[in-house]
């Protein structure tokens, strides 16, 4: 059940400029022209407020979601609800401006709005986005990817918020290497997220600039949070435990810097 309307979202651009490191232990029918934060009626059905498209687990398949990502116009919010079992290939897009992926289902805990279960599918990454100008991922869970869970490369104004990543088998070398993987990007914000059981780093930020990683939970990974060859990073108010290495910040020779 895919619902669509004309694009109607906004994106907040974040800018960061200081360096620091720290760690601590539906509704009824509504009219569409009111300008208020209410649901939008489309062809007899309703979209959640702020959503331009809605995909429902068990109804909409991976191919429909993939097409929406590829065809998304600027300033688009694509919403998801329920459980999506992805067994054929990754979800990917590139070159978009101000794209938001948002889970809107009801539930408790981090990433409860929608769940993407990749069932150990073959592929280098679960959700992949490249060369984006303004991208937000929020309110979803990504689990059991064969490779990295959510990778964003060569992008600006990147936000991960209220996102959970996990591998349900527990610690295992067969798990994907990285949970969150923004690289070669600028203005990266990761907040209120959770990651566990990555075979390398739960959170990895590499070759990037202007980074904030705050109020996240990272446990049972090899590295809890890793910032590599990057500039102007703030890592604070995170809970990091039961990792081989808690927080690792370093520069390696021969790699691009932020």
C-alpha positions as CSV (number, residue, x, y, z in Angstrom):
1,X,0.0,0.0,0.0
2,X,2.0,2.9,-1.3
3,X,0.6,6.3,-0.6
4,X,1.9,9.4,-2.2
5,X,1.4,13.2,-2.2
6,X,3.3,16.2,-3.5
7,X,6.6,16.8,-1.7
8,X,6.2,18.9,1.4
9,X,9.1,18.5,3.8
10,X,11.8,20.8,5.1
11,X,15.4,20.0,6.0
12,X,17.4,21.7,8.7
13,X,21.0,22.3,7.7
14,X,23.5,21.8,10.6
15,X,26.8,23.4,10.9
16,X,29.6,22.6,13.3
17,X,32.9,24.2,14.0
18,X,34.5,23.1,17.3
19,X,36.7,20.2,18.3
20,X,36.1,18.1,21.4
21,X,36.0,14.5,22.6
22,X,34.1,13.0,25.6
23,X,32.2,10.0,26.7
24,X,29.8,9.2,29.5
25,X,29.5,6.0,31.1
26,X,-5.1,7.5,12.2
27,X,-6.7,10.5,12.8
28,X,-10.0,11.8,11.2
29,X,-10.3,13.4,7.8
30,X,-8.6,16.8,7.6
31,X,-8.4,19.5,5.1
32,X,-5.1,19.7,3.2
33,X,-4.8,23.5,3.0
34,X,-4.7,24.5,6.6
35,X,-0.9,24.5,7.0
36,X,-1.1,22.7,10.3
37,X,0.7,19.5,11.3
38,X,-2.1,17.1,10.4
39,X,-2.4,14.1,8.1
40,X,-2.8,14.5,4.4
41,X,-5.7,12.9,2.6
42,X,-4.7,11.2,-0.7
43,X,-7.1,9.1,-2.9
44,X,-9.3,8.2,0.1
45,X,-6.4,7.2,2.3
46,X,-4.2,9.2,4.7
47,X,-0.5,9.9,4.8
48,X,1.1,10.6,8.2
49,X,1.9,14.2,8.7
50,X,5.1,15.2,7.1
51,X,5.3,12.2,4.7
52,X,5.2,12.4,0.9
53,X,5.1,8.6,0.5
54,X,4.3,5.7,2.8
55,X,5.4,2.1,2.5
56,X,3.9,-0.6,4.7
57,X,5.7,-3.8,5.6
58,X,4.0,-7.0,4.3
59,X,2.3,-5.0,1.5
60,X,5.0,-3.1,-0.3
61,X,8.1,-5.0,-1.4
62,X,11.8,-4.1,-1.9
63,X,11.4,-3.3,-5.6
64,X,8.8,-0.6,-4.9
65,X,11.0,1.0,-2.2
66,X,14.0,0.9,-4.5
67,X,12.1,2.6,-7.3
68,X,10.9,5.3,-4.9
69,X,14.5,6.0,-3.7
70,X,15.8,6.2,-7.2
71,X,13.0,8.5,-8.5
72,X,12.8,10.7,-5.4
73,X,12.5,14.4,-6.1
74,X,14.3,17.0,-4.0
75,X,12.7,17.7,-0.6
76,X,11.1,14.3,-0.3
77,X,10.2,12.5,2.9
78,X,9.6,8.7,2.4
79,X,8.0,7.0,5.4
80,X,7.8,3.4,6.4
81,X,5.8,1.4,8.9
82,X,6.0,-2.3,9.9
83,X,8.5,-5.1,9.0
84,X,10.3,-5.2,5.7
85,X,12.1,-8.5,4.9
86,X,14.8,-7.6,2.3
87,X,16.4,-10.8,0.8
88,X,17.4,-9.9,-2.8
89,X,19.6,-6.8,-2.8
90,X,20.5,-3.6,-1.0
91,X,18.5,-0.4,-1.0
92,X,20.4,2.5,-2.6
93,X,20.2,5.9,-4.1
94,X,22.6,8.8,-5.0
95,X,22.7,12.4,-6.0
96,X,19.5,13.5,-4.1
97,X,18.9,16.7,-2.2
98,X,17.1,16.9,1.2
99,X,15.9,13.3,1.3
100,X,14.5,11.9,4.5
101,X,13.8,8.2,5.3
102,X,11.5,8.1,8.3
103,X,9.9,5.3,10.3
104,X,6.4,6.2,11.5
105,X,5.0,3.1,13.0
106,X,4.0,2.8,16.6
107,X,6.4,1.1,19.0
108,X,8.7,1.6,21.9
109,X,12.5,2.0,21.9
110,X,15.0,3.2,19.4
111,X,14.2,2.8,15.8
112,X,10.7,1.4,16.4
113,X,9.0,3.2,13.5
114,X,9.9,0.5,10.9
115,X,12.2,-2.6,10.7
116,X,14.3,-3.6,7.8
117,X,15.5,-7.2,8.2
118,X,18.1,-8.1,5.5
119,X,18.3,-11.8,6.5
120,X,22.1,-12.0,5.9
121,X,21.6,-11.2,2.3
122,X,24.5,-11.1,-0.1
123,X,25.7,-7.6,-0.7
124,X,28.2,-5.0,0.6
125,X,25.7,-2.9,2.5
126,X,22.0,-2.8,3.5
127,X,21.1,0.8,2.8
128,X,23.5,2.9,0.7
129,X,23.4,6.5,-0.2
130,X,26.1,8.4,-2.1
131,X,26.7,12.0,-3.1
132,X,23.7,13.4,-1.2
133,X,23.1,17.0,-0.3
134,X,21.1,16.8,2.9
135,X,20.0,13.3,4.0
136,X,18.2,12.2,7.1
137,X,17.6,8.7,8.3
138,X,15.4,8.4,11.4
139,X,13.1,6.2,13.4
140,X,14.1,2.9,11.7
141,X,15.8,-0.4,12.6
142,X,18.2,-2.1,10.3
143,X,19.3,-5.6,11.2
144,X,21.1,-8.7,10.0
145,X,23.0,-7.2,7.0
146,X,25.7,-9.2,5.4
147,X,27.8,-6.1,5.1
148,X,27.6,-2.6,6.6
149,X,24.1,-1.6,7.7
150,X,23.8,2.1,6.6
151,X,26.5,3.6,4.5
152,X,26.6,7.2,3.3
153,X,29.5,8.4,1.2
154,X,30.6,11.7,-0.3
155,X,27.6,13.7,1.2
156,X,26.9,16.9,3.1
157,X,24.5,17.6,5.9
158,X,24.0,13.9,7.0
159,X,21.8,13.1,10.0
160,X,21.2,9.7,11.7
161,X,18.6,10.1,14.4
162,X,16.7,7.4,16.5
163,X,18.1,4.6,14.4
164,X,18.9,1.1,15.6
165,X,21.3,-1.4,14.0
166,X,21.8,-5.0,15.3
167,X,22.8,-8.5,14.3
168,X,20.5,-10.9,16.1
169,X,22.9,-13.8,16.2
170,X,25.1,-11.9,18.6
171,X,28.8,-11.3,18.3
172,X,30.0,-13.2,15.2
173,X,32.6,-12.7,12.5
174,X,29.9,-13.3,9.9
175,X,28.2,-10.0,10.9
176,X,28.6,-6.9,8.9
177,X,31.7,-4.8,9.7
178,X,30.0,-1.5,10.4
179,X,26.7,-0.4,11.7
180,X,26.8,3.3,10.9
181,X,29.3,4.2,8.1
182,X,29.4,7.8,7.0
183,X,32.6,8.5,5.1
184,X,34.1,11.3,3.0
185,X,31.2,13.5,4.2
186,X,30.8,16.9,5.8
187,X,28.4,18.1,8.6
188,X,27.5,14.7,10.1
189,X,25.2,14.4,13.0
190,X,24.5,11.1,14.7
191,X,22.2,11.3,17.8
192,X,20.0,9.0,19.9
193,X,21.0,5.9,18.0
194,X,21.9,2.4,19.1
195,X,24.1,-0.3,17.6
196,X,25.3,-3.7,18.7
197,X,27.2,-6.8,17.4
198,X,29.1,-5.3,14.5
199,X,32.1,-7.3,13.6
200,X,34.3,-4.2,13.4
201,X,33.0,-0.7,14.6
202,X,29.4,0.0,15.6
203,X,29.9,3.6,14.6
204,X,32.6,4.5,12.1
205,X,33.1,8.0,10.8
206,X,36.0,8.3,8.3
207,X,37.6,11.0,6.2
208,X,35.0,13.5,7.1
209,X,34.6,17.0,8.6
210,X,32.4,18.7,11.1
211,X,31.0,15.7,13.1
212,X,28.8,15.3,16.1
213,X,28.2,11.9,17.7
214,X,26.1,12.3,20.8
215,X,23.7,10.4,23.1
216,X,24.2,7.1,21.3
217,X,24.4,3.6,22.7
218,X,27.1,1.3,21.3
219,X,27.8,-2.2,22.8
220,X,29.1,-5.7,22.0
221,X,31.1,-4.5,18.9
222,X,34.8,-4.7,18.3
223,X,35.0,-0.8,18.4
224,X,32.1,1.1,20.0
225,X,32.8,4.4,18.2
226,X,35.6,5.0,15.7
227,X,36.6,8.3,14.2
228,X,39.3,8.0,11.6
229,X,41.2,10.7,9.6
230,X,38.6,13.3,10.3
231,X,38.5,17.0,11.3
232,X,36.4,18.9,13.9
233,X,34.8,16.1,15.7
234,X,32.7,16.1,18.9
235,X,31.9,12.8,20.6
236,X,30.0,13.2,23.8
237,X,27.2,11.9,26.1
238,X,27.4,8.4,24.6
239,X,27.0,5.1,26.4
240,X,29.7,2.7,25.2
241,X,30.2,-0.7,26.9
242,X,31.2,-4.4,26.3
243,X,33.3,-3.5,23.2
244,X,36.9,-4.6,22.6
245,X,37.7,-0.9,22.2
246,X,35.4,1.8,23.5
247,X,36.1,5.0,21.6
248,X,39.0,5.1,19.0
249,X,40.0,8.4,17.4
250,X,43.1,8.2,15.2
251,X,44.8,9.2,11.9
252,X,46.3,6.7,9.6
253,X,49.0,7.5,7.0
254,X,48.0,7.1,3.4
255,X,44.3,7.8,3.9
256,X,42.4,10.9,2.9
257,X,41.6,13.3,5.7
258,X,38.5,15.3,6.3
